[in-house]
């Protein structure tokens, strides 16, 4: 059965909040890994910058945690 996409913002916000809470409950290393992979894809999926992608992801996530 296909999942119905929310029709409007009022329906999306609770879903986005649920996703955010799920992500925040993930272990730190897993969140960093996920973000590093996103950075890798944003940079065109080119090999050779995995360490830099990891450091950027780690910095972003730790900075976001400090703000919270």
CHARMM internal coordinates of N, CA and C (Angstrom, degrees):
IC EDIT
DIST 1 N 1 CA 1.4466
DIST 1 CA 1 C 1.5296
ANGL 1 N 1 CA 1 C 108.47
DIST 1 C 2 N 1.3418
ANGL 1 CA 1 C 2 N 118.17
DIHE 1 N 1 CA 1 C 2 N 124.18
DIST 2 N 2 CA 1.4647
ANGL 1 C 2 N 2 CA 120.81
DIHE 1 CA 1 C 2 N 2 CA -179.31
DIST 2 CA 2 C 1.5281
ANGL 2 N 2 CA 2 C 111.37
DIHE 1 C 2 N 2 CA 2 C -69.05
DIST 2 C 3 N 1.3260
ANGL 2 CA 2 C 3 N 114.35
DIHE 2 N 2 CA 2 C 3 N 149.23
DIST 3 N 3 CA 1.4553
ANGL 2 C 3 N 3 CA 120.79
DIHE 2 CA 2 C 3 N 3 CA 177.88
DIST 3 CA 3 C 1.5179
ANGL 3 N 3 CA 3 C 108.38
DIHE 2 C 3 N 3 CA 3 C -86.18
DIST 3 C 4 N 1.3170
ANGL 3 CA 3 C 4 N 115.85
DIHE 3 N 3 CA 3 C 4 N 130.63
DIST 4 N 4 CA 1.4582
ANGL 3 C 4 N 4 CA 121.19
DIHE 3 CA 3 C 4 N 4 CA -179.93
DIST 4 CA 4 C 1.5221
ANGL 4 N 4 CA 4 C 109.51
DIHE 3 C 4 N 4 CA 4 C -79.97
DIST 4 C 5 N 1.3246
ANGL 4 CA 4 C 5 N 116.21
DIHE 4 N 4 CA 4 C 5 N 129.67
DIST 5 N 5 CA 1.4627
ANGL 4 C 5 N 5 CA 120.96
DIHE 4 CA 4 C 5 N 5 CA 176.98
DIST 5 CA 5 C 1.5284
ANGL 5 N 5 CA 5 C 108.87
DIHE 4 C 5 N 5 CA 5 C -73.97
DIST 5 C 6 N 1.3365
ANGL 5 CA 5 C 6 N 117.53
DIHE 5 N 5 CA 5 C 6 N 142.70
DIST 6 N 6 CA 1.4603
ANGL 5 C 6 N 6 CA 120.10
DIHE 5 CA 5 C 6 N 6 CA 177.87
DIST 6 CA 6 C 1.5256
ANGL 6 N 6 CA 6 C 110.61
DIHE 5 C 6 N 6 CA 6 C -58.92
DIST 6 C 7 N 1.3082
ANGL 6 CA 6 C 7 N 115.90
DIHE 6 N 6 CA 6 C 7 N 136.73
DIST 7 N 7 CA 1.4658
ANGL 6 C 7 N 7 CA 121.61
DIHE 6 CA 6 C 7 N 7 CA -176.24
DIST 7 CA 7 C 1.5211
ANGL 7 N 7 CA 7 C 112.58
DIHE 6 C 7 N 7 CA 7 C -77.13
DIST 7 C 8 N 1.3107
ANGL 7 CA 7 C 8 N 117.75
DIHE 7 N 7 CA 7 C 8 N -29.44
DIST 8 N 8 CA 1.4612
ANGL 7 C 8 N 8 CA 119.45
DIHE 7 CA 7 C 8 N 8 CA -176.75
DIST 8 CA 8 C 1.5184
ANGL 8 N 8 CA 8 C 110.38
DIHE 7 C 8 N 8 CA 8 C -146.95
DIST 8 C 9 N 1.3085
ANGL 8 CA 8 C 9 N 114.94
DIHE 8 N 8 CA 8 C 9 N 174.08
DIST 9 N 9 CA 1.4670
ANGL 8 C 9 N 9 CA 120.77
DIHE 8 CA 8 C 9 N 9 CA -176.57
DIST 9 CA 9 C 1.5246
ANGL 9 N 9 CA 9 C 111.86
DIHE 8 C 9 N 9 CA 9 C -60.59
DIST 9 C 10 N 1.3137
ANGL 9 CA 9 C 10 N 117.97
DIHE 9 N 9 CA 9 C 10 N -37.68
DIST 10 N 10 CA 1.4651
ANGL 9 C 10 N 10 CA 120.62
DIHE 9 CA 9 C 10 N 10 CA -178.92
DIST 10 CA 10 C 1.5241
ANGL 10 N 10 CA 10 C 111.29
DIHE 9 C 10 N 10 CA 10 C -60.21
DIST 10 C 11 N 1.3218
ANGL 10 CA 10 C 11 N 117.21
DIHE 10 N 10 CA 10 C 11 N -32.75
DIST 11 N 11 CA 1.4572
ANGL 10 C 11 N 11 CA 120.41
DIHE 10 CA 10 C 11 N 11 CA 177.55
DIST 11 CA 11 C 1.5206
ANGL 11 N 11 CA 11 C 111.76
DIHE 10 C 11 N 11 CA 11 C -81.16
DIST 11 C 12 N 1.3507
ANGL 11 CA 11 C 12 N 117.27
DIHE 11 N 11 CA 11 C 12 N -31.21
DIST 12 N 12 CA 1.4607
ANGL 11 C 12 N 12 CA 121.31
DIHE 11 CA 11 C 12 N 12 CA -177.10
DIST 12 CA 12 C 1.5145
ANGL 12 N 12 CA 12 C 112.53
DIHE 11 C 12 N 12 CA 12 C -73.69
DIST 12 C 13 N 1.3135
ANGL 12 CA 12 C 13 N 118.12
DIHE 12 N 12 CA 12 C 13 N -37.76
DIST 13 N 13 CA 1.4649
ANGL 12 C 13 N 13 CA 121.37
DIHE 12 CA 12 C 13 N 13 CA -173.23
DIST 13 CA 13 C 1.5283
ANGL 13 N 13 CA 13 C 112.00
DIHE 12 C 13 N 13 CA 13 C -57.35
DIST 13 C 14 N 1.3283
ANGL 13 CA 13 C 14 N 120.06
DIHE 13 N 13 CA 13 C 14 N -48.87
DIST 14 N 14 CA 1.4697
ANGL 13 C 14 N 14 CA 117.30
DIHE 13 CA 13 C 14 N 14 CA 178.22
DIST 14 CA 14 C 1.5312
ANGL 14 N 14 CA 14 C 112.08
DIHE 13 C 14 N 14 CA 14 C -61.23
DIST 14 C 15 N 1.3213
ANGL 14 CA 14 C 15 N 118.23
DIHE 14 N 14 CA 14 C 15 N -36.53
DIST 15 N 15 CA 1.4663
ANGL 14 C 15 N 15 CA 121.78
DIHE 14 CA 14 C 15 N 15 CA 179.02
DIST 15 CA 15 C 1.5265
ANGL 15 N 15 CA 15 C 109.98
DIHE 14 C 15 N 15 CA 15 C -66.04
DIST 15 C 16 N 1.3275
ANGL 15 CA 15 C 16 N 117.39
DIHE 15 N 15 CA 15 C 16 N -43.41
DIST 16 N 16 CA 1.4635
ANGL 15 C 16 N 16 CA 120.92
DIHE 15 CA 15 C 16 N 16 CA 178.59
DIST 16 CA 16 C 1.5215
ANGL 16 N 16 CA 16 C 110.99
DIHE 15 C 16 N 16 CA 16 C -64.02
DIST 16 C 17 N 1.3203
ANGL 16 CA 16 C 17 N 116.73
DIHE 16 N 16 CA 16 C 17 N -37.60
DIST 17 N 17 CA 1.4721
ANGL 16 C 17 N 17 CA 121.06
DIHE 16 CA 16 C 17 N 17 CA 178.18
DIST 17 CA 17 C 1.5296
ANGL 17 N 17 CA 17 C 109.66
DIHE 16 C 17 N 17 CA 17 C -65.54
DIST 17 C 18 N 1.3185
ANGL 17 CA 17 C 18 N 117.33
DIHE 17 N 17 CA 17 C 18 N -40.52
DIST 18 N 18 CA 1.4509
ANGL 17 C 18 N 18 CA 121.86
DIHE 17 CA 17 C 18 N 18 CA 178.32
DIST 18 CA 18 C 1.5298
ANGL 18 N 18 CA 18 C 110.51
DIHE 17 C 18 N 18 CA 18 C -62.68
DIST 18 C 19 N 1.3185
ANGL 18 CA 18 C 19 N 116.99
DIHE 18 N 18 CA 18 C 19 N -43.73
DIST 19 N 19 CA 1.4641
ANGL 18 C 19 N 19 CA 121.33
DIHE 18 CA 18 C 19 N 19 CA 179.04
DIST 19 CA 19 C 1.5219
ANGL 19 N 19 CA 19 C 110.16
DIHE 18 C 19 N 19 CA 19 C -64.04
DIST 19 C 20 N 1.3392
ANGL 19 CA 19 C 20 N 116.85
DIHE 19 N 19 CA 19 C 20 N -43.61
DIST 20 N 20 CA 1.4664
ANGL 19 C 20 N 20 CA 121.00
DIHE 19 CA 19 C 20 N 20 CA 179.80
DIST 20 CA 20 C 1.5269
ANGL 20 N 20 CA 20 C 110.58
DIHE 19 C 20 N 20 CA 20 C -59.21
DIST 20 C 21 N 1.3238
ANGL 20 CA 20 C 21 N 116.87
DIHE 20 N 20 CA 20 C 21 N -42.89
DIST 21 N 21 CA 1.4582
ANGL 20 C 21 N 21 CA 120.41
DIHE 20 CA 20 C 21 N 21 CA 179.81
DIST 21 CA 21 C 1.5314
ANGL 21 N 21 CA 21 C 111.37
DIHE 20 C 21 N 21 CA 21 C -65.39
DIST 21 C 22 N 1.3385
ANGL 21 CA 21 C 22 N 116.82
DIHE 21 N 21 CA 21 C 22 N -38.20
DIST 22 N 22 CA 1.4507
ANGL 21 C 22 N 22 CA 120.14
DIHE 21 CA 21 C 22 N 22 CA 177.98
DIST 22 CA 22 C 1.5217
ANGL 22 N 22 CA 22 C 110.89
DIHE 21 C 22 N 22 CA 22 C -64.17
DIST 22 C 23 N 1.3246
ANGL 22 CA 22 C 23 N 116.18
DIHE 22 N 22 CA 22 C 23 N -42.68
DIST 23 N 23 CA 1.4641
ANGL 22 C 23 N 23 CA 120.38
DIHE 22 CA 22 C 23 N 23 CA 179.89
DIST 23 CA 23 C 1.5200
ANGL 23 N 23 CA 23 C 110.42
DIHE 22 C 23 N 23 CA 23 C -65.16
DIST 23 C 24 N 1.3290
ANGL 23 CA 23 C 24 N 117.07
DIHE 23 N 23 CA 23 C 24 N -42.93
DIST 24 N 24 CA 1.4646
ANGL 23 C 24 N 24 CA 120.42
DIHE 23 CA 23 C 24 N 24 CA -179.15
DIST 24 CA 24 C 1.5215
ANGL 24 N 24 CA 24 C 112.12
DIHE 23 C 24 N 24 CA 24 C -65.23
DIST 24 C 25 N 1.3232
ANGL 24 CA 24 C 25 N 117.06
DIHE 24 N 24 CA 24 C 25 N -24.96
DIST 25 N 25 CA 1.4595
ANGL 24 C 25 N 25 CA 119.31
DIHE 24 CA 24 C 25 N 25 CA -179.89
DIST 25 CA 25 C 1.5352
ANGL 25 N 25 CA 25 C 112.14
DIHE 24 C 25 N 25 CA 25 C -83.99
DIST 25 C 26 N 1.3290
ANGL 25 CA 25 C 26 N 117.33
DIHE 25 N 25 CA 25 C 26 N -7.88
DIST 26 N 26 CA 1.4619
ANGL 25 C 26 N 26 CA 121.28
DIHE 25 CA 25 C 26 N 26 CA 177.57
DIST 26 CA 26 C 1.5253
ANGL 26 N 26 CA 26 C 109.53
DIHE 25 C 26 N 26 CA 26 C -70.89
DIST 26 C 27 N 1.3283
ANGL 26 CA 26 C 27 N 117.86
DIHE 26 N 26 CA 26 C 27 N 150.96
DIST 27 N 27 CA 1.4655
ANGL 26 C 27 N 27 CA 119.68
DIHE 26 CA 26 C 27 N 27 CA 175.57
DIST 27 CA 27 C 1.5407
ANGL 27 N 27 CA 27 C 110.85
DIHE 26 C 27 N 27 CA 27 C -58.67
DIST 27 C 28 N 1.3057
ANGL 27 CA 27 C 28 N 116.16
DIHE 27 N 27 CA 27 C 28 N 148.25
DIST 28 N 28 CA 1.4633
ANGL 27 C 28 N 28 CA 121.94
DIHE 27 CA 27 C 28 N 28 CA -177.39
DIST 28 CA 28 C 1.5231
ANGL 28 N 28 CA 28 C 111.92
DIHE 27 C 28 N 28 CA 28 C -53.72
DIST 28 C 29 N 1.3108
ANGL 28 CA 28 C 29 N 117.55
DIHE 28 N 28 CA 28 C 29 N -46.37
DIST 29 N 29 CA 1.4674
ANGL 28 C 29 N 29 CA 120.41
DIHE 28 CA 28 C 29 N 29 CA -177.87
DIST 29 CA 29 C 1.5295
ANGL 29 N 29 CA 29 C 111.44
DIHE 28 C 29 N 29 CA 29 C -61.85
DIST 29 C 30 N 1.3085
ANGL 29 CA 29 C 30 N 116.56
DIHE 29 N 29 CA 29 C 30 N -36.26
DIST 30 N 30 CA 1.4697
ANGL 29 C 30 N 30 CA 120.14
DIHE 29 CA 29 C 30 N 30 CA 179.32
DIST 30 CA 30 C 1.5305
ANGL 30 N 30 CA 30 C 110.98
DIHE 29 C 30 N 30 CA 30 C -69.27
DIST 30 C 31 N 1.3393
ANGL 30 CA 30 C 31 N 116.97
DIHE 30 N 30 CA 30 C 31 N -39.37
DIST 31 N 31 CA 1.4706
ANGL 30 C 31 N 31 CA 120.12
DIHE 30 CA 30 C 31 N 31 CA 177.09
DIST 31 CA 31 C 1.5216
ANGL 31 N 31 CA 31 C 110.96
DIHE 30 C 31 N 31 CA 31 C -64.77
DIST 31 C 32 N 1.3330
ANGL 31 CA 31 C 32 N 116.27
DIHE 31 N 31 CA 31 C 32 N -40.74
DIST 32 N 32 CA 1.4627
ANGL 31 C 32 N 32 CA 119.80
DIHE 31 CA 31 C 32 N 32 CA 178.34
DIST 32 CA 32 C 1.5135
ANGL 32 N 32 CA 32 C 110.09
DIHE 31 C 32 N 32 CA 32 C -64.47
DIST 32 C 33 N 1.3240
ANGL 32 CA 32 C 33 N 116.90
DIHE 32 N 32 CA 32 C 33 N -43.96
DIST 33 N 33 CA 1.4597
ANGL 32 C 33 N 33 CA 121.10
DIHE 32 CA 32 C 33 N 33 CA 179.34
DIST 33 CA 33 C 1.5216
ANGL 33 N 33 CA 33 C 111.36
DIHE 32 C 33 N 33 CA 33 C -60.13
DIST 33 C 34 N 1.3227
ANGL 33 CA 33 C 34 N 116.33
DIHE 33 N 33 CA 33 C 34 N -44.07
DIST 34 N 34 CA 1.4618
ANGL 33 C 34 N 34 CA 120.90
DIHE 33 CA 33 C 34 N 34 CA 179.65
DIST 34 CA 34 C 1.5236
ANGL 34 N 34 CA 34 C 110.49
DIHE 33 C 34 N 34 CA 34 C -62.63
DIST 34 C 35 N 1.3326
ANGL 34 CA 34 C 35 N 116.95
DIHE 34 N 34 CA 34 C 35 N -45.34
DIST 35 N 35 CA 1.4703
ANGL 34 C 35 N 35 CA 120.31
DIHE 34 CA 34 C 35 N 35 CA -179.75
DIST 35 CA 35 C 1.5228
ANGL 35 N 35 CA 35 C 110.73
DIHE 34 C 35 N 35 CA 35 C -67.10
DIST 35 C 36 N 1.3230
ANGL 35 CA 35 C 36 N 118.23
DIHE 35 N 35 CA 35 C 36 N -38.48
DIST 36 N 36 CA 1.4653
ANGL 35 C 36 N 36 CA 121.27
DIHE 35 CA 35 C 36 N 36 CA 178.22
DIST 36 CA 36 C 1.5294
ANGL 36 N 36 CA 36 C 110.19
DIHE 35 C 36 N 36 CA 36 C -61.51
DIST 36 C 37 N 1.3178
ANGL 36 CA 36 C 37 N 116.27
DIHE 36 N 36 CA 36 C 37 N -38.61
DIST 37 N 37 CA 1.4684
ANGL 36 C 37 N 37 CA 119.76
DIHE 36 CA 36 C 37 N 37 CA 177.62
DIST 37 CA 37 C 1.5289
ANGL 37 N 37 CA 37 C 110.42
DIHE 36 C 37 N 37 CA 37 C -66.18
DIST 37 C 38 N 1.3231
ANGL 37 CA 37 C 38 N 117.34
DIHE 37 N 37 CA 37 C 38 N -39.78
DIST 38 N 38 CA 1.4671
ANGL 37 C 38 N 38 CA 120.78
DIHE 37 CA 37 C 38 N 38 CA 176.67
DIST 38 CA 38 C 1.5283
ANGL 38 N 38 CA 38 C 110.65
DIHE 37 C 38 N 38 CA 38 C -60.73
DIST 38 C 39 N 1.3258
ANGL 38 CA 38 C 39 N 116.73
DIHE 38 N 38 CA 38 C 39 N -42.84
DIST 39 N 39 CA 1.4687
ANGL 38 C 39 N 39 CA 121.33
DIHE 38 CA 38 C 39 N 39 CA 178.65
DIST 39 CA 39 C 1.5218
ANGL 39 N 39 CA 39 C 109.76
DIHE 38 C 39 N 39 CA 39 C -62.57
DIST 39 C 40 N 1.3240
ANGL 39 CA 39 C 40 N 116.37
DIHE 39 N 39 CA 39 C 40 N -44.03
DIST 40 N 40 CA 1.4586
ANGL 39 C 40 N 40 CA 122.00
DIHE 39 CA 39 C 40 N 40 CA 177.29
DIST 40 CA 40 C 1.5295
ANGL 40 N 40 CA 40 C 110.30
DIHE 39 C 40 N 40 CA 40 C -55.35
DIST 40 C 41 N 1.3244
ANGL 40 CA 40 C 41 N 116.65
DIHE 40 N 40 CA 40 C 41 N -46.60
DIST 41 N 41 CA 1.4654
ANGL 40 C 41 N 41 CA 120.16
DIHE 40 CA 40 C 41 N 41 CA 179.74
DIST 41 CA 41 C 1.5287
ANGL 41 N 41 CA 41 C 111.53
DIHE 40 C 41 N 41 CA 41 C -67.66
DIST 41 C 42 N 1.3373
ANGL 41 CA 41 C 42 N 117.05
DIHE 41 N 41 CA 41 C 42 N -38.85
DIST 42 N 42 CA 1.4669
ANGL 41 C 42 N 42 CA 121.00
DIHE 41 CA 41 C 42 N 42 CA 178.21
DIST 42 CA 42 C 1.5274
ANGL 42 N 42 CA 42 C 111.36
DIHE 41 C 42 N 42 CA 42 C -61.58
DIST 42 C 43 N 1.3248
ANGL 42 CA 42 C 43 N 116.70
DIHE 42 N 42 CA 42 C 43 N -29.89
DIST 43 N 43 CA 1.4636
ANGL 42 C 43 N 43 CA 121.97
DIHE 42 CA 42 C 43 N 43 CA -179.90
DIST 43 CA 43 C 1.5317
ANGL 43 N 43 CA 43 C 112.07
DIHE 42 C 43 N 43 CA 43 C -90.53
DIST 43 C 44 N 1.3127
ANGL 43 CA 43 C 44 N 116.71
DIHE 43 N 43 CA 43 C 44 N 17.46
DIST 44 N 44 CA 1.4499
ANGL 43 C 44 N 44 CA 120.81
DIHE 43 CA 43 C 44 N 44 CA 175.43
DIST 44 CA 44 C 1.5186
ANGL 44 N 44 CA 44 C 114.97
DIHE 43 C 44 N 44 CA 44 C 86.00
DIST 44 C 45 N 1.3198
ANGL 44 CA 44 C 45 N 118.03
DIHE 44 N 44 CA 44 C 45 N 9.92
DIST 45 N 45 CA 1.4550
ANGL 44 C 45 N 45 CA 121.10
DIHE 44 CA 44 C 45 N 45 CA 177.32
DIST 45 CA 45 C 1.5148
ANGL 45 N 45 CA 45 C 114.24
DIHE 44 C 45 N 45 CA 45 C 67.91
DIST 45 C 46 N 1.3296
ANGL 45 CA 45 C 46 N 116.41
DIHE 45 N 45 CA 45 C 46 N 27.52
DIST 46 N 46 CA 1.4642
ANGL 45 C 46 N 46 CA 119.77
DIHE 45 CA 45 C 46 N 46 CA 179.93
DIST 46 CA 46 C 1.5209
ANGL 46 N 46 CA 46 C 110.05
DIHE 45 C 46 N 46 CA 46 C -84.02
DIST 46 C 47 N 1.3214
ANGL 46 CA 46 C 47 N 115.03
DIHE 46 N 46 CA 46 C 47 N 134.33
DIST 47 N 47 CA 1.4592
ANGL 46 C 47 N 47 CA 121.26
DIHE 46 CA 46 C 47 N 47 CA 179.67
DIST 47 CA 47 C 1.5314
ANGL 47 N 47 CA 47 C 111.04
DIHE 46 C 47 N 47 CA 47 C -72.93
DIST 47 C 48 N 1.3312
ANGL 47 CA 47 C 48 N 114.89
DIHE 47 N 47 CA 47 C 48 N 160.50
DIST 48 N 48 CA 1.4501
ANGL 47 C 48 N 48 CA 120.19
DIHE 47 CA 47 C 48 N 48 CA 173.05
DIST 48 CA 48 C 1.5150
ANGL 48 N 48 CA 48 C 115.43
DIHE 47 C 48 N 48 CA 48 C 105.86
DIST 48 C 49 N 1.3351
ANGL 48 CA 48 C 49 N 117.81
DIHE 48 N 48 CA 48 C 49 N -5.37
DIST 49 N 49 CA 1.4646
ANGL 48 C 49 N 49 CA 118.27
DIHE 48 CA 48 C 49 N 49 CA -179.26
DIST 49 CA 49 C 1.5278
ANGL 49 N 49 CA 49 C 111.13
DIHE 48 C 49 N 49 CA 49 C -124.12
DIST 49 C 50 N 1.3187
ANGL 49 CA 49 C 50 N 116.58
DIHE 49 N 49 CA 49 C 50 N 25.65
DIST 50 N 50 CA 1.4561
ANGL 49 C 50 N 50 CA 119.68
DIHE 49 CA 49 C 50 N 50 CA -176.34
DIST 50 CA 50 C 1.5320
ANGL 50 N 50 CA 50 C 112.78
DIHE 49 C 50 N 50 CA 50 C -60.98
DIST 50 C 51 N 1.3071
ANGL 50 CA 50 C 51 N 117.31
DIHE 50 N 50 CA 50 C 51 N -39.41
DIST 51 N 51 CA 1.4707
ANGL 50 C 51 N 51 CA 120.64
DIHE 50 CA 50 C 51 N 51 CA 179.52
DIST 51 CA 51 C 1.5260
ANGL 51 N 51 CA 51 C 110.64
DIHE 50 C 51 N 51 CA 51 C -65.87
DIST 51 C 52 N 1.3267
ANGL 51 CA 51 C 52 N 116.38
DIHE 51 N 51 CA 51 C 52 N -44.41
DIST 52 N 52 CA 1.4699
ANGL 51 C 52 N 52 CA 120.50
DIHE 51 CA 51 C 52 N 52 CA 178.31
DIST 52 CA 52 C 1.5261
ANGL 52 N 52 CA 52 C 111.03
DIHE 51 C 52 N 52 CA 52 C -64.54
DIST 52 C 53 N 1.3400
ANGL 52 CA 52 C 53 N 116.41
DIHE 52 N 52 CA 52 C 53 N -40.30
DIST 53 N 53 CA 1.4715
ANGL 52 C 53 N 53 CA 120.29
DIHE 52 CA 52 C 53 N 53 CA 178.04
DIST 53 CA 53 C 1.5246
ANGL 53 N 53 CA 53 C 110.12
DIHE 52 C 53 N 53 CA 53 C -61.69
DIST 53 C 54 N 1.3408
ANGL 53 CA 53 C 54 N 115.93
DIHE 53 N 53 CA 53 C 54 N -41.91
DIST 54 N 54 CA 1.4638
ANGL 53 C 54 N 54 CA 120.36
DIHE 53 CA 53 C 54 N 54 CA 179.38
DIST 54 CA 54 C 1.5311
ANGL 54 N 54 CA 54 C 110.68
DIHE 53 C 54 N 54 CA 54 C -62.98
DIST 54 C 55 N 1.3273
ANGL 54 CA 54 C 55 N 116.32
DIHE 54 N 54 CA 54 C 55 N -46.16
DIST 55 N 55 CA 1.4717
ANGL 54 C 55 N 55 CA 119.52
DIHE 54 CA 54 C 55 N 55 CA -179.27
DIST 55 CA 55 C 1.5189
ANGL 55 N 55 CA 55 C 111.58
DIHE 54 C 55 N 55 CA 55 C -63.06
DIST 55 C 56 N 1.3277
ANGL 55 CA 55 C 56 N 117.33
DIHE 55 N 55 CA 55 C 56 N -39.97
DIST 56 N 56 CA 1.4623
ANGL 55 C 56 N 56 CA 120.77
DIHE 55 CA 55 C 56 N 56 CA 178.14
DIST 56 CA 56 C 1.5262
ANGL 56 N 56 CA 56 C 110.32
DIHE 55 C 56 N 56 CA 56 C -64.30
DIST 56 C 57 N 1.3265
ANGL 56 CA 56 C 57 N 116.53
DIHE 56 N 56 CA 56 C 57 N -45.19
DIST 57 N 57 CA 1.4612
ANGL 56 C 57 N 57 CA 121.16
DIHE 56 CA 56 C 57 N 57 CA 179.52
DIST 57 CA 57 C 1.5255
ANGL 57 N 57 CA 57 C 110.84
DIHE 56 C 57 N 57 CA 57 C -61.53
DIST 57 C 58 N 1.3147
ANGL 57 CA 57 C 58 N 115.85
DIHE 57 N 57 CA 57 C 58 N -44.13
DIST 58 N 58 CA 1.4629
ANGL 57 C 58 N 58 CA 120.73
DIHE 57 CA 57 C 58 N 58 CA 179.58
DIST 58 CA 58 C 1.5243
ANGL 58 N 58 CA 58 C 110.77
DIHE 57 C 58 N 58 CA 58 C -61.28
DIST 58 C 59 N 1.3227
ANGL 58 CA 58 C 59 N 116.91
DIHE 58 N 58 CA 58 C 59 N -44.62
DIST 59 N 59 CA 1.4628
ANGL 58 C 59 N 59 CA 120.98
DIHE 58 CA 58 C 59 N 59 CA 179.80
DIST 59 CA 59 C 1.5215
ANGL 59 N 59 CA 59 C 111.15
DIHE 58 C 59 N 59 CA 59 C -63.05
DIST 59 C 60 N 1.3297
ANGL 59 CA 59 C 60 N 117.25
DIHE 59 N 59 CA 59 C 60 N -43.49
DIST 60 N 60 CA 1.4626
ANGL 59 C 60 N 60 CA 121.30
DIHE 59 CA 59 C 60 N 60 CA 179.99
DIST 60 CA 60 C 1.5302
ANGL 60 N 60 CA 60 C 111.52
DIHE 59 C 60 N 60 CA 60 C -61.55
DIST 60 C 61 N 1.3150
ANGL 60 CA 60 C 61 N 115.79
DIHE 60 N 60 CA 60 C 61 N -46.80
DIST 61 N 61 CA 1.4667
ANGL 60 C 61 N 61 CA 120.28
DIHE 60 CA 60 C 61 N 61 CA -175.92
DIST 61 CA 61 C 1.5214
ANGL 61 N 61 CA 61 C 111.06
DIHE 60 C 61 N 61 CA 61 C -69.56
DIST 61 C 62 N 1.3200
ANGL 61 CA 61 C 62 N 117.49
DIHE 61 N 61 CA 61 C 62 N -42.53
DIST 62 N 62 CA 1.4614
ANGL 61 C 62 N 62 CA 119.59
DIHE 61 CA 61 C 62 N 62 CA 179.02
DIST 62 CA 62 C 1.5278
ANGL 62 N 62 CA 62 C 111.60
DIHE 61 C 62 N 62 CA 62 C -66.14
DIST 62 C 63 N 1.3308
ANGL 62 CA 62 C 63 N 117.01
DIHE 62 N 62 CA 62 C 63 N -37.46
DIST 63 N 63 CA 1.4663
ANGL 62 C 63 N 63 CA 120.26
DIHE 62 CA 62 C 63 N 63 CA 177.28
DIST 63 CA 63 C 1.5300
ANGL 63 N 63 CA 63 C 110.71
DIHE 62 C 63 N 63 CA 63 C -64.97
DIST 63 C 64 N 1.3319
ANGL 63 CA 63 C 64 N 116.63
DIHE 63 N 63 CA 63 C 64 N -40.65
DIST 64 N 64 CA 1.4612
ANGL 63 C 64 N 64 CA 120.36
DIHE 63 CA 63 C 64 N 64 CA 178.27
DIST 64 CA 64 C 1.5161
ANGL 64 N 64 CA 64 C 111.17
DIHE 63 C 64 N 64 CA 64 C -64.45
DIST 64 C 65 N 1.3336
ANGL 64 CA 64 C 65 N 117.22
DIHE 64 N 64 CA 64 C 65 N -37.24
DIST 65 N 65 CA 1.4505
ANGL 64 C 65 N 65 CA 120.82
DIHE 64 CA 64 C 65 N 65 CA 178.79
DIST 65 CA 65 C 1.5205
ANGL 65 N 65 CA 65 C 111.88
DIHE 64 C 65 N 65 CA 65 C -67.77
DIST 65 C 66 N 1.3176
ANGL 65 CA 65 C 66 N 117.45
DIHE 65 N 65 CA 65 C 66 N -34.73
DIST 66 N 66 CA 1.4657
ANGL 65 C 66 N 66 CA 121.24
DIHE 65 CA 65 C 66 N 66 CA 178.53
DIST 66 CA 66 C 1.5214
ANGL 66 N 66 CA 66 C 111.07
DIHE 65 C 66 N 66 CA 66 C -66.13
DIST 66 C 67 N 1.3390
ANGL 66 CA 66 C 67 N 116.55
DIHE 66 N 66 CA 66 C 67 N -34.41
DIST 67 N 67 CA 1.4642
ANGL 66 C 67 N 67 CA 121.32
DIHE 66 CA 66 C 67 N 67 CA 179.91
DIST 67 CA 67 C 1.5211
ANGL 67 N 67 CA 67 C 111.88
DIHE 66 C 67 N 67 CA 67 C -72.06
DIST 67 C 68 N 1.3214
ANGL 67 CA 67 C 68 N 116.02
DIHE 67 N 67 CA 67 C 68 N -29.01
DIST 68 N 68 CA 1.4934
ANGL 67 C 68 N 68 CA 119.96
DIHE 67 CA 67 C 68 N 68 CA -175.18
DIST 68 CA 68 C 1.4976
ANGL 68 N 68 CA 68 C 112.54
DIHE 67 C 68 N 68 CA 68 C -74.85
END
COOR INIT
IC SEED 1 N 1 CA 1 C
IC BUILD
